[in-house]
């Protein structure tokens, strides 16, 4: 009896091997594709109320982990991104609590500053940034105060 099989010898061998259970299990190969590196999102906050000209607003930055000292022995670098107002950093700041003041000096208008710390202790840098947007302006009235006096006779 002549039997003609369709397919290659490898297919026949594979079929018989699976049928008899003598084949090693088929290996699955996973291909992983990585995209481009993306920057860590920047954190931006905006103050809800303007700073009055000639005044300053205290702030405290608290990182989730201690930060490393910079080469100038401070814990934070401050860059003015927009406007001409200044920032004062308290020299008693620590790796877990950075204190300072946003100053309402310079011209009135919108301001933006960026705080950068080194999030990696020891060698190597891991910059972590926070951008703060604010305005220097004469504040608008938002609350009415009311003070009660003593009773007086109505003038006639």
Number of C-alpha atoms within 10 A of each C-alpha: 3 4 5 6 8 8 8 9 10 9 11 13 12 14 13 13 13 13 10 9 10 10 13 8 8 6 6 6 6 6 5 5 5 5 5 5 6 6 6 9 8 10 11 13 12 13 10 9 12 19 21 18 18 11 12 18 13 13 12 13 14 14 14 9 11 17 24 23 18 13 7 8 9 18 24 25 14 17 14 16 13 14 17 17 20 18 19 13 20 14 12 10 16 17 19 14 15 21 17 18 16 20 20 25 17 13 13 18 17 15 20 19 22 18 18 17 24 21 21 16 14 10 7 10 13 14 13 18 20 16 19 18 17 22 22 25 17 12 12 9 6 5 6 5 4 6 4 5 6 4 6 6 5 5 4 3
